[in-house]
Amino acid sequence: MTNTALGFTLVFIAVTILISMWQKLGLEKEIAIGTVRSAVQLLLVGYVLQFAFNADNVVFLLLIIGTMIAVASWNAGHRGRGLAGIRWRIAIAIFATEAVTMGLLLSLDIIERTPQYVIPMSGITIGSAMVVSGLFINQMKREAQASKGEIEALLSLGASARQAIHEPLKRSVKASMIPTIDGMKTVGLVQLPGMMTGMIVAGANPVEAVRYQVLIMFALVSSAALTSILLSLLCYRLWFTKDDRLIDIGS
């Protein structure tokens, strides 16, 4: 794509801003900031990845992945306001998901052991884990609030904190995985995923592009389940005091 063609894509932003002004949505500032930030961030990432691919250094590779996990944990942690220590718990869940997923991909020789493959796959895995973490925390806060009477009744009958909050946890795990599962059901029918589309546009064989997309979809489902389950085990105690009384976190 030429720089001129890339510049013309600002037409889409202009249309969005005009619609916001027309409907008095008040989103013009956020759209403008988001446009500048995304462009700058992507350009910087492009240069960093170019350097990483050429350097092929393990330390630099781990630094990039560590930064991804830190940013993802910080971002998802915004959903957990009022939950002390939620960010490091999210970081542990995302790190474990990344370690298991990448460990399997590399040990089974599914992808090559080069930054060109490891970094993009890590980005997809960590990004998915971040979204799942945010969805889980949001849903869990709502579930705990809605099931307050049920949880307190179970506690009064002698149930442990884990037993009392088991059903809200289970519903939250399922809710956090729904977008990933729905995406699997409709992929190729409703939408052509980004990586597959990018490969096809770049001139790759469509069948080869599909093979990579299948790999990604299967990895995403596994990472979504692992992240949500690990996070549920790590953070359920945050809704209770030390003597197992339910804390009102709010939604």
C-alpha positions as semicolon CSV with decimal commas, in nm:
position;residue;x (nm);y (nm);z (nm)
1;M;0,000;0,000;0,000
2;T;0,136;0,342;-0,096
3;N;0,153;0,635;0,147
4;T;-0,106;0,816;-0,066
5;A;-0,350;0,527;-0,040
6;L;-0,285;0,507;0,335
7;G;-0,357;0,878;0,367
8;F;-0,691;0,836;0,193
9;T;-0,802;0,600;0,472
10;L;-0,847;0,912;0,688
11;V;-1,171;0,957;0,493
12;F;-1,324;0,687;0,714
13;I;-1,225;0,882;1,026
14;A;-1,368;1,202;0,880
15;V;-1,698;1,028;0,809
16;T;-1,709;0,895;1,166
17;I;-1,643;1,240;1,313
18;L;-1,909;1,397;1,091
19;I;-2,165;1,138;1,204
20;S;-2,074;1,206;1,566
21;M;-2,119;1,582;1,513
22;W;-2,445;1,530;1,325
23;Q;-2,592;1,313;1,600
24;K;-2,431;1,523;1,878
25;L;-2,263;1,214;2,026
26;G;-1,967;1,411;2,158
27;L;-1,715;1,151;2,040
28;E;-1,508;1,378;1,816
29;K;-1,224;1,427;2,066
30;E;-1,202;1,056;2,155
31;I;-1,203;0,958;1,786
32;A;-0,927;1,208;1,706
33;I;-0,713;1,096;2,002
34;G;-0,772;0,730;1,919
35;T;-0,675;0,788;1,556
36;V;-0,347;0,958;1,645
37;R;-0,260;0,709;1,919
38;S;-0,332;0,402;1,707
39;A;-0,129;0,536;1,414
40;V;0,170;0,631;1,631
41;Q;0,158;0,308;1,832
42;L;0,137;0,089;1,522
43;L;0,422;0,273;1,350
44;L;0,642;0,236;1,658
45;V;0,551;-0,132;1,688
46;G;0,637;-0,179;1,321
47;Y;0,990;-0,047;1,375
48;V;1,032;-0,246;1,699
49;L;0,923;-0,568;1,527
50;Q;1,152;-0,501;1,233
51;F;1,442;-0,465;1,476
52;A;1,337;-0,776;1,672
53;F;1,309;-0,989;1,359
54;N;1,654;-0,882;1,241
55;A;1,819;-0,914;1,583
56;D;1,673;-1,259;1,660
57;N;1,773;-1,218;2,027
58;V;1,602;-1,425;2,300
59;V;1,640;-1,154;2,567
60;F;1,480;-0,892;2,343
61;L;1,204;-1,138;2,252
62;L;1,124;-1,205;2,620
63;L;1,128;-0,831;2,691
64;I;0,866;-0,770;2,422
65;I;0,644;-1,052;2,549
66;G;0,685;-0,929;2,909
67;T;0,580;-0,579;2,803
68;M;0,274;-0,722;2,627
69;I;0,170;-0,909;2,943
70;A;0,226;-0,602;3,165
71;V;0,020;-0,371;2,942
72;A;-0,256;-0,630;2,900
73;S;-0,275;-0,688;3,277
74;W;-0,285;-0,317;3,351
75;N;-0,559;-0,258;3,094
76;A;-0,778;-0,550;3,206
77;G;-0,724;-0,448;3,567
78;H;-0,926;-0,130;3,506
79;R;-1,234;-0,354;3,509
80;G;-1,153;-0,464;3,863
81;R;-1,169;-0,136;4,051
82;G;-1,231;-0,213;4,418
83;L;-1,059;-0,552;4,399
84;A;-0,724;-0,527;4,576
85;G;-0,445;-0,710;4,395
86;I;-0,650;-0,791;4,087
87;R;-0,382;-0,676;3,841
88;W;-0,111;-0,915;3,955
89;R;-0,364;-1,199;3,954
90;I;-0,457;-1,112;3,596
91;A;-0,085;-1,098;3,511
92;I;-0,032;-1,448;3,651
93;A;-0,329;-1,587;3,455
94;I;-0,214;-1,425;3,130
95;F;0,148;-1,532;3,184
96;A;0,042;-1,893;3,250
97;T;-0,182;-1,893;2,943
98;E;0,099;-1,756;2,726
99;A;0,349;-2,007;2,867
100;V;0,122;-2,307;2,810
101;T;0,005;-2,199;2,465
102;M;0,348;-2,102;2,335
103;G;0,507;-2,404;2,500
104;L;0,274;-2,637;2,311
105;L;0,312;-2,451;1,981
106;L;0,692;-2,468;2,000
107;S;0,733;-2,815;2,151
108;L;0,503;-2,969;1,891
109;D;0,680;-2,780;1,608
110;I;0,353;-2,617;1,503
111;I;0,530;-2,284;1,453
112;E;0,895;-2,201;1,392
113;R;1,116;-2,087;1,680
114;T;1,174;-1,740;1,539
115;P;1,054;-1,393;1,648
116;Q;0,860;-1,365;1,320
117;Y;0,624;-1,639;1,444
118;V;0,656;-1,620;1,822
119;I;0,580;-1,248;1,863
120;P;0,260;-1,235;1,649
121;M;0,125;-1,556;1,807
122;S;0,208;-1,423;2,154
123;G;0,031;-1,098;2,072
124;I;-0,282;-1,284;1,963
125;T;-0,278;-1,509;2,271
126;I;-0,211;-1,229;2,521
127;G;-0,465;-0,997;2,356
128;S;-0,733;-1,266;2,375
129;A;-0,645;-1,339;2,739
130;M;-0,673;-0,968;2,819
131;V;-1,024;-0,946;2,669
132;V;-1,136;-1,265;2,846
133;S;-0,998;-1,133;3,177
134;G;-1,190;-0,807;3,142
135;L;-1,511;-0,990;3,051
136;F;-1,472;-1,229;3,344
137;I;-1,415;-0,951;3,600
138;N;-1,710;-0,749;3,469
139;Q;-1,942;-1,049;3,475
140;M;-1,819;-1,166;3,815
141;K;-1,890;-0,828;3,973
142;R;-2,245;-0,840;3,837
143;E;-2,294;-1,203;3,940
144;A;-2,173;-1,144;4,296
145;Q;-2,407;-0,848;4,330
146;A;-2,706;-1,034;4,182
147;S;-2,639;-1,351;4,384
148;K;-2,564;-1,178;4,714
149;G;-2,858;-1,337;4,897
150;E;-2,777;-1,684;4,764
151;I;-2,410;-1,658;4,859
152;E;-2,481;-1,529;5,210
153;A;-2,741;-1,803;5,265
154;L;-2,488;-2,070;5,169
155;L;-2,226;-1,914;5,400
156;S;-2,475;-1,913;5,689
157;L;-2,537;-2,284;5,629
158;G;-2,166;-2,359;5,671
159;A;-2,046;-2,354;5,312
160;S;-1,692;-2,238;5,246
161;A;-1,628;-1,924;5,044
162;R;-1,533;-2,138;4,743
163;Q;-1,852;-2,342;4,767
164;A;-2,075;-2,038;4,820
165;I;-1,947;-1,852;4,516
166;H;-1,907;-2,157;4,290
167;E;-2,217;-2,098;4,074
168;P;-2,149;-1,724;4,011
169;L;-1,791;-1,818;3,922
170;K;-1,908;-2,084;3,679
171;R;-2,153;-1,846;3,511
172;S;-1,881;-1,580;3,482
173;V;-1,635;-1,823;3,321
174;K;-1,899;-1,928;3,067
175;A;-1,993;-1,565;2,992
176;S;-1,629;-1,464;2,936
177;M;-1,588;-1,741;2,678
178;I;-1,907;-1,675;2,479
179;P;-1,752;-1,425;2,231
180;T;-1,468;-1,667;2,150
181;I;-1,703;-1,963;2,104
182;D;-1,947;-1,758;1,895
183;G;-1,655;-1,644;1,681
184;M;-1,563;-2,007;1,616
185;K;-1,917;-2,091;1,508
186;T;-1,939;-1,810;1,252
187;V;-1,581;-1,778;1,128
188;G;-1,569;-1,795;0,749
189;L;-1,947;-1,757;0,724
190;V;-2,005;-1,415;0,876
191;Q;-1,651;-1,279;0,870
192;L;-1,307;-1,352;0,733
193;P;-1,063;-1,310;1,027
194;G;-0,792;-1,044;1,015
195;M;-0,487;-1,268;0,983
196;M;-0,645;-1,481;0,712
197;T;-0,758;-1,171;0,521
198;G;-0,415;-1,012;0,554
199;M;-0,242;-1,319;0,417
200;I;-0,481;-1,343;0,123
201;V;-0,441;-0,972;0,042
202;A;-0,062;-1,018;0,063
203;G;-0,087;-1,288;-0,203
204;A;-0,079;-1,609;0,003
205;N;-0,265;-1,920;-0,105
206;P;-0,618;-1,904;0,051
207;V;-0,593;-2,267;0,169
208;E;-0,261;-2,192;0,342
209;A;-0,417;-1,883;0,500
210;V;-0,707;-2,095;0,627
211;R;-0,466;-2,344;0,785
212;Y;-0,302;-2,067;0,988
213;Q;-0,642;-1,928;1,086
214;V;-0,757;-2,269;1,210
215;L;-0,443;-2,286;1,424
216;I;-0,520;-1,945;1,571
217;M;-0,887;-2,018;1,640
218;F;-0,808;-2,343;1,822
219;A;-0,532;-2,174;2,023
220;L;-0,766;-1,887;2,115
221;V;-1,036;-2,118;2,248
222;S;-0,785;-2,302;2,462
223;S;-0,627;-1,981;2,592
224;A;-0,970;-1,829;2,668
225;A;-1,070;-2,131;2,877
226;L;-0,735;-2,144;3,056
227;T;-0,735;-1,771;3,135
228;S;-1,090;-1,756;3,271
229;I;-1,053;-2,071;3,483
230;L;-0,717;-1,966;3,627
231;L;-0,848;-1,618;3,703
232;S;-1,154;-1,760;3,877
233;L;-0,929;-1,969;4,103
234;L;-0,695;-1,679;4,175
235;C;-0,945;-1,403;4,249
236;Y;-1,260;-1,549;4,408
237;R;-1,124;-1,473;4,759
238;L;-1,126;-1,101;4,674
239;W;-1,503;-1,102;4,723
240;F;-1,468;-1,216;5,087
241;T;-1,314;-1,092;5,408
242;K;-1,063;-1,307;5,599
243;D;-1,349;-1,448;5,808
244;D;-1,549;-1,540;5,495
245;R;-1,798;-1,254;5,490
246;L;-1,911;-1,132;5,147
247;I;-1,775;-0,790;5,046
248;D;-1,998;-0,555;4,847
249;I;-1,765;-0,464;4,557
250;G;-2,031;-0,304;4,341
251;S;-2,074;-0,333;3,965
